[in-house]
Amino acid sequence: MNLTNQEIEIVKLICEQKTNKEIASIIHRSQRTVENHRVSLKHKTKSDNVVGVILYCIKNKIINI
């Protein structure tokens, strides 16, 4: 499964405990776009929540912390 560069960036910002509003400001997108990316990430990774998304990304070496 391929995540977009934008989705990976959002996961990294989520790991930094940024809010949707903060993420939107950083990536120069609307807050609604960030919310849509979160939903897409949960769907793509078959996760019920953002913790599942982060675990998926760590286990599959998409991000490292």
PDBQT receptor file of N, H, CA, C and O in Angstrom, charges set to zero:
ATOM      1  N   MET A   1       0.843  -1.180   0.000  1.00  0.00    +0.000 N 
ATOM      2  CA  MET A   1       0.000   0.000   0.000  1.00  0.00    +0.000 C 
ATOM      3  C   MET A   1       0.887   1.242   0.000  1.00  0.00    +0.000 C 
ATOM      4  O   MET A   1       1.853   1.341   0.757  1.00  0.00    +0.000 OA
ATOM      5  N   ASN A   2       0.539   2.163  -0.851  1.00  0.00    +0.000 N 
ATOM      6  H   ASN A   2      -0.246   2.083  -1.465  1.00  0.00    +0.000 HD
ATOM      7  CA  ASN A   2       1.321   3.383  -0.963  1.00  0.00    +0.000 C 
ATOM      8  C   ASN A   2       0.582   4.553  -0.343  1.00  0.00    +0.000 C 
ATOM      9  O   ASN A   2      -0.578   4.817  -0.660  1.00  0.00    +0.000 OA
ATOM     10  N   LEU A   3       1.266   5.240   0.534  1.00  0.00    +0.000 N 
ATOM     11  H   LEU A   3       2.209   5.025   0.792  1.00  0.00    +0.000 HD
ATOM     12  CA  LEU A   3       0.750   6.490   1.076  1.00  0.00    +0.000 C 
ATOM     13  C   LEU A   3       1.406   7.620   0.301  1.00  0.00    +0.000 C 
ATOM     14  O   LEU A   3       2.559   7.516  -0.118  1.00  0.00    +0.000 OA
ATOM     15  N   THR A   4       0.667   8.691   0.117  1.00  0.00    +0.000 N 
ATOM     16  H   THR A   4      -0.270   8.776   0.457  1.00  0.00    +0.000 HD
ATOM     17  CA  THR A   4       1.233   9.838  -0.584  1.00  0.00    +0.000 C 
ATOM     18  C   THR A   4       2.238  10.546   0.318  1.00  0.00    +0.000 C 
ATOM     19  O   THR A   4       2.241  10.356   1.534  1.00  0.00    +0.000 OA
ATOM     20  N   ASN A   5       3.079  11.356  -0.287  1.00  0.00    +0.000 N 
ATOM     21  H   ASN A   5       3.077  11.510  -1.275  1.00  0.00    +0.000 HD
ATOM     22  CA  ASN A   5       4.041  12.140   0.495  1.00  0.00    +0.000 C 
ATOM     23  C   ASN A   5       3.312  13.031   1.496  1.00  0.00    +0.000 C 
ATOM     24  O   ASN A   5       3.760  13.203   2.630  1.00  0.00    +0.000 OA
ATOM     25  N   GLN A   6       2.185  13.597   1.066  1.00  0.00    +0.000 N 
ATOM     26  H   GLN A   6       1.821  13.457   0.145  1.00  0.00    +0.000 HD
ATOM     27  CA  GLN A   6       1.398  14.469   1.950  1.00  0.00    +0.000 C 
ATOM     28  C   GLN A   6       0.861  13.674   3.146  1.00  0.00    +0.000 C 
ATOM     29  O   GLN A   6       0.888  14.159   4.277  1.00  0.00    +0.000 OA
ATOM     30  N   GLU A   7       0.378  12.464   2.895  1.00  0.00    +0.000 N 
ATOM     31  H   GLU A   7       0.356  12.071   1.976  1.00  0.00    +0.000 HD
ATOM     32  CA  GLU A   7      -0.137  11.627   3.985  1.00  0.00    +0.000 C 
ATOM     33  C   GLU A   7       0.975  11.263   4.963  1.00  0.00    +0.000 C 
ATOM     34  O   GLU A   7       0.763  11.270   6.176  1.00  0.00    +0.000 OA
ATOM     35  N   ILE A   8       2.145  10.949   4.446  1.00  0.00    +0.000 N 
ATOM     36  H   ILE A   8       2.317  10.944   3.461  1.00  0.00    +0.000 HD
ATOM     37  CA  ILE A   8       3.281  10.619   5.321  1.00  0.00    +0.000 C 
ATOM     38  C   ILE A   8       3.661  11.836   6.161  1.00  0.00    +0.000 C 
ATOM     39  O   ILE A   8       3.934  11.711   7.355  1.00  0.00    +0.000 OA
ATOM     40  N   GLU A   9       3.677  12.997   5.542  1.00  0.00    +0.000 N 
ATOM     41  H   GLU A   9       3.455  13.099   4.572  1.00  0.00    +0.000 HD
ATOM     42  CA  GLU A   9       3.976  14.232   6.282  1.00  0.00    +0.000 C 
ATOM     43  C   GLU A   9       2.947  14.455   7.397  1.00  0.00    +0.000 C 
ATOM     44  O   GLU A   9       3.303  14.856   8.505  1.00  0.00    +0.000 OA
ATOM     45  N   ILE A  10       1.691  14.199   7.101  1.00  0.00    +0.000 N 
ATOM     46  H   ILE A  10       1.401  13.874   6.200  1.00  0.00    +0.000 HD
ATOM     47  CA  ILE A  10       0.644  14.368   8.103  1.00  0.00    +0.000 C 
ATOM     48  C   ILE A  10       0.827  13.385   9.249  1.00  0.00    +0.000 C 
ATOM     49  O   ILE A  10       0.657  13.756  10.410  1.00  0.00    +0.000 OA
ATOM     50  N   VAL A  11       1.167  12.146   8.948  1.00  0.00    +0.000 N 
ATOM     51  H   VAL A  11       1.305  11.843   8.004  1.00  0.00    +0.000 HD
ATOM     52  CA  VAL A  11       1.408  11.156  10.011  1.00  0.00    +0.000 C 
ATOM     53  C   VAL A  11       2.551  11.634  10.910  1.00  0.00    +0.000 C 
ATOM     54  O   VAL A  11       2.463  11.537  12.135  1.00  0.00    +0.000 OA
ATOM     55  N   LYS A  12       3.603  12.140  10.309  1.00  0.00    +0.000 N 
ATOM     56  H   LYS A  12       3.674  12.219   9.315  1.00  0.00    +0.000 HD
ATOM     57  CA  LYS A  12       4.740  12.633  11.103  1.00  0.00    +0.000 C 
ATOM     58  C   LYS A  12       4.302  13.791  12.009  1.00  0.00    +0.000 C 
ATOM     59  O   LYS A  12       4.718  13.869  13.165  1.00  0.00    +0.000 OA
ATOM     60  N   LEU A  13       3.474  14.676  11.488  1.00  0.00    +0.000 N 
ATOM     61  H   LEU A  13       3.136  14.613  10.549  1.00  0.00    +0.000 HD
ATOM     62  CA  LEU A  13       2.996  15.807  12.295  1.00  0.00    +0.000 C 
ATOM     63  C   LEU A  13       2.053  15.337  13.397  1.00  0.00    +0.000 C 
ATOM     64  O   LEU A  13       2.048  15.900  14.492  1.00  0.00    +0.000 OA
ATOM     65  N   ILE A  14       1.259  14.314  13.116  1.00  0.00    +0.000 N 
ATOM     66  H   ILE A  14       1.263  13.857  12.227  1.00  0.00    +0.000 HD
ATOM     67  CA  ILE A  14       0.401  13.727  14.153  1.00  0.00    +0.000 C 
ATOM     68  C   ILE A  14       1.279  13.166  15.272  1.00  0.00    +0.000 C 
ATOM     69  O   ILE A  14       0.958  13.309  16.452  1.00  0.00    +0.000 OA
ATOM     70  N   CYS A  15       2.380  12.531  14.895  1.00  0.00    +0.000 N 
ATOM     71  H   CYS A  15       2.640  12.415  13.937  1.00  0.00    +0.000 HD
ATOM     72  CA  CYS A  15       3.313  11.987  15.899  1.00  0.00    +0.000 C 
ATOM     73  C   CYS A  15       3.920  13.094  16.761  1.00  0.00    +0.000 C 
ATOM     74  O   CYS A  15       4.324  12.854  17.899  1.00  0.00    +0.000 OA
ATOM     75  N   GLU A  16       3.980  14.293  16.217  1.00  0.00    +0.000 N 
ATOM     76  H   GLU A  16       3.652  14.488  15.293  1.00  0.00    +0.000 HD
ATOM     77  CA  GLU A  16       4.478  15.453  16.972  1.00  0.00    +0.000 C 
ATOM     78  C   GLU A  16       3.366  16.113  17.777  1.00  0.00    +0.000 C 
ATOM     79  O   GLU A  16       3.558  17.187  18.347  1.00  0.00    +0.000 OA
ATOM     80  N   GLN A  17       2.193  15.462  17.821  1.00  0.00    +0.000 N 
ATOM     81  H   GLN A  17       2.038  14.589  17.357  1.00  0.00    +0.000 HD
ATOM     82  CA  GLN A  17       1.028  15.905  18.580  1.00  0.00    +0.000 C 
ATOM     83  C   GLN A  17       0.454  17.225  18.090  1.00  0.00    +0.000 C 
ATOM     84  O   GLN A  17      -0.089  18.003  18.873  1.00  0.00    +0.000 OA
ATOM     85  N   LYS A  18       0.575  17.473  16.790  1.00  0.00    +0.000 N 
ATOM     86  H   LYS A  18       1.016  16.840  16.153  1.00  0.00    +0.000 HD
ATOM     87  CA  LYS A  18      -0.011  18.670  16.205  1.00  0.00    +0.000 C 
ATOM     88  C   LYS A  18      -1.512  18.460  16.015  1.00  0.00    +0.000 C 
ATOM     89  O   LYS A  18      -1.957  17.350  15.723  1.00  0.00    +0.000 OA
ATOM     90  N   THR A  19      -2.276  19.514  16.178  1.00  0.00    +0.000 N 
ATOM     91  H   THR A  19      -1.915  20.415  16.415  1.00  0.00    +0.000 HD
ATOM     92  CA  THR A  19      -3.720  19.457  15.950  1.00  0.00    +0.000 C 
ATOM     93  C   THR A  19      -3.998  19.572  14.450  1.00  0.00    +0.000 C 
ATOM     94  O   THR A  19      -3.110  19.917  13.671  1.00  0.00    +0.000 OA
ATOM     95  N   ASN A  20      -5.238  19.280  14.054  1.00  0.00    +0.000 N 
ATOM     96  H   ASN A  20      -5.960  18.999  14.686  1.00  0.00    +0.000 HD
ATOM     97  CA  ASN A  20      -5.610  19.443  12.651  1.00  0.00    +0.000 C 
ATOM     98  C   ASN A  20      -5.372  20.875  12.192  1.00  0.00    +0.000 C 
ATOM     99  O   ASN A  20      -4.894  21.107  11.082  1.00  0.00    +0.000 OA
ATOM    100  N   LYS A  21      -5.705  21.823  13.041  1.00  0.00    +0.000 N 
ATOM    101  H   LYS A  21      -6.094  21.635  13.943  1.00  0.00    +0.000 HD
ATOM    102  CA  LYS A  21      -5.527  23.235  12.706  1.00  0.00    +0.000 C 
ATOM    103  C   LYS A  21      -4.048  23.556  12.488  1.00  0.00    +0.000 C 
ATOM    104  O   LYS A  21      -3.693  24.247  11.533  1.00  0.00    +0.000 OA
ATOM    105  N   GLU A  22      -3.193  23.055  13.371  1.00  0.00    +0.000 N 
ATOM    106  H   GLU A  22      -3.481  22.493  14.147  1.00  0.00    +0.000 HD
ATOM    107  CA  GLU A  22      -1.755  23.301  13.243  1.00  0.00    +0.000 C 
ATOM    108  C   GLU A  22      -1.200  22.633  11.981  1.00  0.00    +0.000 C 
ATOM    109  O   GLU A  22      -0.399  23.227  11.258  1.00  0.00    +0.000 OA
ATOM    110  N   ILE A  23      -1.630  21.401  11.723  1.00  0.00    +0.000 N 
ATOM    111  H   ILE A  23      -2.280  20.918  12.310  1.00  0.00    +0.000 HD
ATOM    112  CA  ILE A  23      -1.174  20.678  10.534  1.00  0.00    +0.000 C 
ATOM    113  C   ILE A  23      -1.594  21.431   9.276  1.00  0.00    +0.000 C 
ATOM    114  O   ILE A  23      -0.801  21.596   8.349  1.00  0.00    +0.000 OA
ATOM    115  N   ALA A  24      -2.836  21.885   9.250  1.00  0.00    +0.000 N 
ATOM    116  H   ALA A  24      -3.480  21.751  10.004  1.00  0.00    +0.000 HD
ATOM    117  CA  ALA A  24      -3.338  22.633   8.091  1.00  0.00    +0.000 C 
ATOM    118  C   ALA A  24      -2.472  23.863   7.823  1.00  0.00    +0.000 C 
ATOM    119  O   ALA A  24      -2.156  24.166   6.672  1.00  0.00    +0.000 OA
ATOM    120  N   SER A  25      -2.099  24.553   8.865  1.00  0.00    +0.000 N 
ATOM    121  H   SER A  25      -2.355  24.307   9.800  1.00  0.00    +0.000 HD
ATOM    122  CA  SER A  25      -1.264  25.746   8.721  1.00  0.00    +0.000 C 
ATOM    123  C   SER A  25       0.128  25.379   8.190  1.00  0.00    +0.000 C 
ATOM    124  O   SER A  25       0.673  26.076   7.334  1.00  0.00    +0.000 OA
ATOM    125  N   ILE A  26       0.685  24.304   8.692  1.00  0.00    +0.000 N 
ATOM    126  H   ILE A  26       0.242  23.738   9.387  1.00  0.00    +0.000 HD
ATOM    127  CA  ILE A  26       2.034  23.885   8.295  1.00  0.00    +0.000 C 
ATOM    128  C   ILE A  26       2.079  23.450   6.830  1.00  0.00    +0.000 C 
ATOM    129  O   ILE A  26       3.014  23.792   6.108  1.00  0.00    +0.000 OA
ATOM    130  N   ILE A  27       1.067  22.694   6.392  1.00  0.00    +0.000 N 
ATOM    131  H   ILE A  27       0.307  22.415   6.980  1.00  0.00    +0.000 HD
ATOM    132  CA  ILE A  27       1.088  22.170   5.022  1.00  0.00    +0.000 C 
ATOM    133  C   ILE A  27       0.335  23.072   4.030  1.00  0.00    +0.000 C 
ATOM    134  O   ILE A  27       0.213  22.748   2.849  1.00  0.00    +0.000 OA
ATOM    135  N   HIS A  28      -0.157  24.189   4.528  1.00  0.00    +0.000 N 
ATOM    136  H   HIS A  28      -0.057  24.452   5.487  1.00  0.00    +0.000 HD
ATOM    137  CA  HIS A  28      -0.847  25.179   3.692  1.00  0.00    +0.000 C 
ATOM    138  C   HIS A  28      -2.071  24.590   2.989  1.00  0.00    +0.000 C 
ATOM    139  O   HIS A  28      -2.270  24.766   1.787  1.00  0.00    +0.000 OA
ATOM    140  N   ARG A  29      -2.877  23.891   3.776  1.00  0.00    +0.000 N 
ATOM    141  H   ARG A  29      -2.715  23.748   4.752  1.00  0.00    +0.000 HD
ATOM    142  CA  ARG A  29      -4.134  23.323   3.297  1.00  0.00    +0.000 C 
ATOM    143  C   ARG A  29      -5.215  23.672   4.311  1.00  0.00    +0.000 C 
ATOM    144  O   ARG A  29      -4.919  24.179   5.393  1.00  0.00    +0.000 OA
ATOM    145  N   SER A  30      -6.454  23.402   3.964  1.00  0.00    +0.000 N 
ATOM    146  H   SER A  30      -6.694  22.990   3.086  1.00  0.00    +0.000 HD
ATOM    147  CA  SER A  30      -7.545  23.681   4.894  1.00  0.00    +0.000 C 
ATOM    148  C   SER A  30      -7.607  22.595   5.969  1.00  0.00    +0.000 C 
ATOM    149  O   SER A  30      -7.093  21.489   5.801  1.00  0.00    +0.000 OA
ATOM    150  N   GLN A  31      -8.241  22.945   7.052  1.00  0.00    +0.000 N 
ATOM    151  H   GLN A  31      -8.659  23.843   7.189  1.00  0.00    +0.000 HD
ATOM    152  CA  GLN A  31      -8.428  21.998   8.140  1.00  0.00    +0.000 C 
ATOM    153  C   GLN A  31      -9.266  20.807   7.657  1.00  0.00    +0.000 C 
ATOM    154  O   GLN A  31      -9.035  19.669   8.066  1.00  0.00    +0.000 OA
ATOM    155  N   ARG A  32     -10.222  21.078   6.799  1.00  0.00    +0.000 N 
ATOM    156  H   ARG A  32     -10.410  22.002   6.467  1.00  0.00    +0.000 HD
ATOM    157  CA  ARG A  32     -11.074  20.016   6.244  1.00  0.00    +0.000 C 
ATOM    158  C   ARG A  32     -10.242  19.032   5.417  1.00  0.00    +0.000 C 
ATOM    159  O   ARG A  32     -10.497  17.828   5.448  1.00  0.00    +0.000 OA
ATOM    160  N   THR A  33      -9.259  19.533   4.685  1.00  0.00    +0.000 N 
ATOM    161  H   THR A  33      -9.052  20.511   4.660  1.00  0.00    +0.000 HD
ATOM    162  CA  THR A  33      -8.376  18.660   3.901  1.00  0.00    +0.000 C 
ATOM    163  C   THR A  33      -7.598  17.736   4.821  1.00  0.00    +0.000 C 
ATOM    164  O   THR A  33      -7.444  16.550   4.530  1.00  0.00    +0.000 OA
ATOM    165  N   VAL A  34      -7.112  18.268   5.921  1.00  0.00    +0.000 N 
ATOM    166  H   VAL A  34      -7.238  19.231   6.158  1.00  0.00    +0.000 HD
ATOM    167  CA  VAL A  34      -6.388  17.445   6.894  1.00  0.00    +0.000 C 
ATOM    168  C   VAL A  34      -7.311  16.362   7.457  1.00  0.00    +0.000 C 
ATOM    169  O   VAL A  34      -6.909  15.206   7.584  1.00  0.00    +0.000 OA
ATOM    170  N   GLU A  35      -8.536  16.735   7.789  1.00  0.00    +0.000 N 
ATOM    171  H   GLU A  35      -8.862  17.675   7.685  1.00  0.00    +0.000 HD
ATOM    172  CA  GLU A  35      -9.504  15.761   8.296  1.00  0.00    +0.000 C 
ATOM    173  C   GLU A  35      -9.752  14.670   7.253  1.00  0.00    +0.000 C 
ATOM    174  O   GLU A  35      -9.839  13.491   7.598  1.00  0.00    +0.000 OA
ATOM    175  N   ASN A  36      -9.864  15.053   5.989  1.00  0.00    +0.000 N 
ATOM    176  H   ASN A  36      -9.793  16.011   5.709  1.00  0.00    +0.000 HD
ATOM    177  CA  ASN A  36     -10.061  14.073   4.921  1.00  0.00    +0.000 C 
ATOM    178  C   ASN A  36      -8.863  13.139   4.795  1.00  0.00    +0.000 C 
ATOM    179  O   ASN A  36      -9.027  11.943   4.556  1.00  0.00    +0.000 OA
ATOM    180  N   HIS A  37      -7.659  13.684   4.954  1.00  0.00    +0.000 N 
ATOM    181  H   HIS A  37      -7.526  14.656   5.148  1.00  0.00    +0.000 HD
ATOM    182  CA  HIS A  37      -6.456  12.848   4.913  1.00  0.00    +0.000 C 
ATOM    183  C   HIS A  37      -6.462  11.846   6.073  1.00  0.00    +0.000 C 
ATOM    184  O   HIS A  37      -6.082  10.689   5.893  1.00  0.00    +0.000 OA
ATOM    185  N   ARG A  38      -6.886  12.278   7.242  1.00  0.00    +0.000 N 
ATOM    186  H   ARG A  38      -7.195  13.217   7.389  1.00  0.00    +0.000 HD
ATOM    187  CA  ARG A  38      -6.946  11.360   8.390  1.00  0.00    +0.000 C 
ATOM    188  C   ARG A  38      -7.897  10.199   8.115  1.00  0.00    +0.000 C 
ATOM    189  O   ARG A  38      -7.586   9.049   8.424  1.00  0.00    +0.000 OA
ATOM    190  N   VAL A  39      -9.049  10.501   7.536  1.00  0.00    +0.000 N 
ATOM    191  H   VAL A  39      -9.302  11.435   7.284  1.00  0.00    +0.000 HD
ATOM    192  CA  VAL A  39     -10.016   9.455   7.196  1.00  0.00    +0.000 C 
ATOM    193  C   VAL A  39      -9.407   8.510   6.159  1.00  0.00    +0.000 C 
ATOM    194  O   VAL A  39      -9.523   7.291   6.279  1.00  0.00    +0.000 OA
ATOM    195  N   SER A  40      -8.770   9.070   5.160  1.00  0.00    +0.000 N 
ATOM    196  H   SER A  40      -8.675  10.061   5.063  1.00  0.00    +0.000 HD
ATOM    197  CA  SER A  40      -8.135   8.268   4.117  1.00  0.00    +0.000 C 
ATOM    198  C   SER A  40      -7.037   7.376   4.694  1.00  0.00    +0.000 C 
ATOM    199  O   SER A  40      -6.915   6.208   4.323  1.00  0.00    +0.000 OA
ATOM    200  N   LEU A  41      -6.243   7.935   5.603  1.00  0.00    +0.000 N 
ATOM    201  H   LEU A  41      -6.343   8.883   5.905  1.00  0.00    +0.000 HD
ATOM    202  CA  LEU A  41      -5.177   7.162   6.245  1.00  0.00    +0.000 C 
ATOM    203  C   LEU A  41      -5.749   5.982   7.029  1.00  0.00    +0.000 C 
ATOM    204  O   LEU A  41      -5.214   4.875   6.969  1.00  0.00    +0.000 OA
ATOM    205  N   LYS A  42      -6.825   6.218   7.757  1.00  0.00    +0.000 N 
ATOM    206  H   LYS A  42      -7.260   7.117   7.806  1.00  0.00    +0.000 HD
ATOM    207  CA  LYS A  42      -7.450   5.126   8.514  1.00  0.00    +0.000 C 
ATOM    208  C   LYS A  42      -7.962   4.049   7.566  1.00  0.00    +0.000 C 
ATOM    209  O   LYS A  42      -7.816   2.856   7.832  1.00  0.00    +0.000 OA
ATOM    210  N   HIS A  43      -8.555   4.471   6.473  1.00  0.00    +0.000 N 
ATOM    211  H   HIS A  43      -8.673   5.440   6.257  1.00  0.00    +0.000 HD
ATOM    212  CA  HIS A  43      -9.079   3.519   5.497  1.00  0.00    +0.000 C 
ATOM    213  C   HIS A  43      -7.940   2.718   4.844  1.00  0.00    +0.000 C 
ATOM    214  O   HIS A  43      -8.004   1.491   4.774  1.00  0.00    +0.000 OA
ATOM    215  N   LYS A  44      -6.913   3.411   4.375  1.00  0.00    +0.000 N 
ATOM    216  H   LYS A  44      -6.861   4.408   4.432  1.00  0.00    +0.000 HD
ATOM    217  CA  LYS A  44      -5.797   2.756   3.684  1.00  0.00    +0.000 C 
ATOM    218  C   LYS A  44      -5.067   1.768   4.577  1.00  0.00    +0.000 C 
ATOM    219  O   LYS A  44      -4.613   0.722   4.111  1.00  0.00    +0.000 OA
ATOM    220  N   THR A  45      -4.951   2.094   5.860  1.00  0.00    +0.000 N 
ATOM    221  H   THR A  45      -5.319   2.944   6.238  1.00  0.00    +0.000 HD
ATOM    222  CA  THR A  45      -4.209   1.231   6.780  1.00  0.00    +0.000 C 
ATOM    223  C   THR A  45      -5.120   0.258   7.529  1.00  0.00    +0.000 C 
ATOM    224  O   THR A  45      -4.665  -0.518   8.369  1.00  0.00    +0.000 OA
ATOM    225  N   LYS A  46      -6.411   0.317   7.209  1.00  0.00    +0.000 N 
ATOM    226  H   LYS A  46      -6.781   0.948   6.527  1.00  0.00    +0.000 HD
ATOM    227  CA  LYS A  46      -7.408  -0.539   7.872  1.00  0.00    +0.000 C 
ATOM    228  C   LYS A  46      -7.351  -0.378   9.400  1.00  0.00    +0.000 C 
ATOM    229  O   LYS A  46      -7.393  -1.351  10.153  1.00  0.00    +0.000 OA
ATOM    230  N   SER A  47      -7.253   0.884   9.824  1.00  0.00    +0.000 N 
ATOM    231  H   SER A  47      -7.219   1.675   9.213  1.00  0.00    +0.000 HD
ATOM    232  CA  SER A  47      -7.151   1.206  11.247  1.00  0.00    +0.000 C 
ATOM    233  C   SER A  47      -8.441   1.850  11.731  1.00  0.00    +0.000 C 
ATOM    234  O   SER A  47      -9.150   2.506  10.969  1.00  0.00    +0.000 OA
ATOM    235  N   ASP A  48      -8.731   1.650  13.012  1.00  0.00    +0.000 N 
ATOM    236  H   ASP A  48      -8.154   1.117  13.631  1.00  0.00    +0.000 HD
ATOM    237  CA  ASP A  48      -9.922   2.251  13.611  1.00  0.00    +0.000 C 
ATOM    238  C   ASP A  48      -9.664   3.659  14.132  1.00  0.00    +0.000 C 
ATOM    239  O   ASP A  48     -10.597   4.437  14.331  1.00  0.00    +0.000 OA
ATOM    240  N   ASN A  49      -8.391   3.982  14.352  1.00  0.00    +0.000 N 
ATOM    241  H   ASN A  49      -7.633   3.351  14.191  1.00  0.00    +0.000 HD
ATOM    242  CA  ASN A  49      -8.058   5.284  14.920  1.00  0.00    +0.000 C 
ATOM    243  C   ASN A  49      -6.644   5.669  14.513  1.00  0.00    +0.000 C 
ATOM    244  O   ASN A  49      -5.941   4.906  13.849  1.00  0.00    +0.000 OA
ATOM    245  N   VAL A  50      -6.249   6.847  14.916  1.00  0.00    +0.000 N 
ATOM    246  H   VAL A  50      -6.820   7.467  15.455  1.00  0.00    +0.000 HD
ATOM    247  CA  VAL A  50      -4.949   7.383  14.511  1.00  0.00    +0.000 C 
ATOM    248  C   VAL A  50      -3.791   6.583  15.124  1.00  0.00    +0.000 C 
ATOM    249  O   VAL A  50      -2.712   6.516  14.535  1.00  0.00    +0.000 OA
ATOM    250  N   VAL A  51      -3.999   5.988  16.276  1.00  0.00    +0.000 N 
ATOM    251  H   VAL A  51      -4.875   6.042  16.754  1.00  0.00    +0.000 HD
ATOM    252  CA  VAL A  51      -2.951   5.159  16.879  1.00  0.00    +0.000 C 
ATOM    253  C   VAL A  51      -2.649   3.975  15.957  1.00  0.00    +0.000 C 
ATOM    254  O   VAL A  51      -1.491   3.609  15.758  1.00  0.00    +0.000 OA
ATOM    255  N   GLY A  52      -3.706   3.385  15.401  1.00  0.00    +0.000 N 
ATOM    256  H   GLY A  52      -4.647   3.683  15.563  1.00  0.00    +0.000 HD
ATOM    257  CA  GLY A  52      -3.523   2.287  14.468  1.00  0.00    +0.000 C 
ATOM    258  C   GLY A  52      -2.760   2.720  13.225  1.00  0.00    +0.000 C 
ATOM    259  O   GLY A  52      -1.932   1.971  12.706  1.00  0.00    +0.000 OA
ATOM    260  N   VAL A  53      -3.036   3.913  12.756  1.00  0.00    +0.000 N 
ATOM    261  H   VAL A  53      -3.709   4.521  13.178  1.00  0.00    +0.000 HD
ATOM    262  CA  VAL A  53      -2.329   4.459  11.586  1.00  0.00    +0.000 C 
ATOM    263  C   VAL A  53      -0.843   4.585  11.907  1.00  0.00    +0.000 C 
ATOM    264  O   VAL A  53       0.004   4.180  11.111  1.00  0.00    +0.000 OA
ATOM    265  N   ILE A  54      -0.531   5.139  13.056  1.00  0.00    +0.000 N 
ATOM    266  H   ILE A  54      -1.218   5.468  13.703  1.00  0.00    +0.000 HD
ATOM    267  CA  ILE A  54       0.868   5.332  13.452  1.00  0.00    +0.000 C 
ATOM    268  C   ILE A  54       1.572   3.986  13.595  1.00  0.00    +0.000 C 
ATOM    269  O   ILE A  54       2.695   3.819  13.119  1.00  0.00    +0.000 OA
ATOM    270  N   LEU A  55       0.920   3.028  14.246  1.00  0.00    +0.000 N 
ATOM    271  H   LEU A  55       0.008   3.164  14.633  1.00  0.00    +0.000 HD
ATOM    272  CA  LEU A  55       1.521   1.705  14.403  1.00  0.00    +0.000 C 
ATOM    273  C   LEU A  55       1.762   1.047  13.049  1.00  0.00    +0.000 C 
ATOM    274  O   LEU A  55       2.808   0.435  12.829  1.00  0.00    +0.000 OA
ATOM    275  N   TYR A  56       0.806   1.170  12.152  1.00  0.00    +0.000 N 
ATOM    276  H   TYR A  56      -0.043   1.666  12.330  1.00  0.00    +0.000 HD
ATOM    277  CA  TYR A  56       0.958   0.625  10.805  1.00  0.00    +0.000 C 
ATOM    278  C   TYR A  56       2.191   1.236  10.136  1.00  0.00    +0.000 C 
ATOM    279  O   TYR A  56       3.004   0.524   9.546  1.00  0.00    +0.000 OA
ATOM    280  N   CYS A  57       2.317   2.542  10.232  1.00  0.00    +0.000 N 
ATOM    281  H   CYS A  57       1.656   3.120  10.711  1.00  0.00    +0.000 HD
ATOM    282  CA  CYS A  57       3.442   3.242   9.585  1.00  0.00    +0.000 C 
ATOM    283  C   CYS A  57       4.782   2.857  10.188  1.00  0.00    +0.000 C 
ATOM    284  O   CYS A  57       5.778   2.756   9.471  1.00  0.00    +0.000 OA
ATOM    285  N   ILE A  58       4.818   2.645  11.482  1.00  0.00    +0.000 N 
ATOM    286  H   ILE A  58       4.009   2.727  12.064  1.00  0.00    +0.000 HD
ATOM    287  CA  ILE A  58       6.068   2.227  12.132  1.00  0.00    +0.000 C 
ATOM    288  C   ILE A  58       6.405   0.796  11.738  1.00  0.00    +0.000 C 
ATOM    289  O   ILE A  58       7.538   0.511  11.351  1.00  0.00    +0.000 OA
ATOM    290  N   LYS A  59       5.437  -0.105  11.833  1.00  0.00    +0.000 N 
ATOM    291  H   LYS A  59       4.516   0.126  12.147  1.00  0.00    +0.000 HD
ATOM    292  CA  LYS A  59       5.665  -1.518  11.513  1.00  0.00    +0.000 C 
ATOM    293  C   LYS A  59       6.102  -1.715  10.059  1.00  0.00    +0.000 C 
ATOM    294  O   LYS A  59       6.902  -2.601   9.759  1.00  0.00    +0.000 OA
ATOM    295  N   ASN A  60       5.575  -0.888   9.168  1.00  0.00    +0.000 N 
ATOM    296  H   ASN A  60       4.925  -0.169   9.411  1.00  0.00    +0.000 HD
ATOM    297  CA  ASN A  60       5.900  -1.018   7.753  1.00  0.00    +0.000 C 
ATOM    298  C   ASN A  60       7.021  -0.079   7.309  1.00  0.00    +0.000 C 
ATOM    299  O   ASN A  60       7.251   0.116   6.116  1.00  0.00    +0.000 OA
ATOM    300  N   LYS A  61       7.713   0.497   8.293  1.00  0.00    +0.000 N 
ATOM    301  H   LYS A  61       7.526   0.339   9.262  1.00  0.00    +0.000 HD
ATOM    302  CA  LYS A  61       8.881   1.346   8.064  1.00  0.00    +0.000 C 
ATOM    303  C   LYS A  61       8.597   2.518   7.124  1.00  0.00    +0.000 C 
ATOM    304  O   LYS A  61       9.449   2.931   6.338  1.00  0.00    +0.000 OA
ATOM    305  N   ILE A  62       7.374   3.039   7.232  1.00  0.00    +0.000 N 
ATOM    306  H   ILE A  62       6.682   2.703   7.871  1.00  0.00    +0.000 HD
ATOM    307  CA  ILE A  62       7.008   4.226   6.472  1.00  0.00    +0.000 C 
ATOM    308  C   ILE A  62       7.530   5.462   7.186  1.00  0.00    +0.000 C 
ATOM    309  O   ILE A  62       7.954   6.431   6.556  1.00  0.00    +0.000 OA
ATOM    310  N   ILE A  63       7.491   5.409   8.514  1.00  0.00    +0.000 N 
ATOM    311  H   ILE A  63       7.147   4.621   9.025  1.00  0.00    +0.000 HD
ATOM    312  CA  ILE A  63       8.099   6.462   9.340  1.00  0.00    +0.000 C 
ATOM    313  C   ILE A  63       8.976   5.778  10.374  1.00  0.00    +0.000 C 
ATOM    314  O   ILE A  63       8.806   4.592  10.658  1.00  0.00    +0.000 OA
ATOM    315  N   ASN A  64       9.902   6.521  10.930  1.00  0.00    +0.000 N 
ATOM    316  H   ASN A  64      10.039   7.484  10.699  1.00  0.00    +0.000 HD
ATOM    317  CA  ASN A  64      10.681   6.005  12.059  1.00  0.00    +0.000 C 
ATOM    318  C   ASN A  64      10.748   7.079  13.125  1.00  0.00    +0.000 C 
ATOM    319  O   ASN A  64      10.846   8.273  12.841  1.00  0.00    +0.000 OA
ATOM    320  N   ILE A  65      10.691   6.621  14.337  1.00  0.00    +0.000 N 
ATOM    321  H   ILE A  65      10.610   5.652  14.568  1.00  0.00    +0.000 HD
ATOM    322  CA  ILE A  65      10.761   7.568  15.459  1.00  0.00    +0.000 C 
ATOM    323  C   ILE A  65      11.753   7.083  16.476  1.00  0.00    +0.000 C 
ATOM    324  O   ILE A  65      11.960   7.738  17.498  1.00  0.00    +0.000 OA
TER     325      ILE A  65
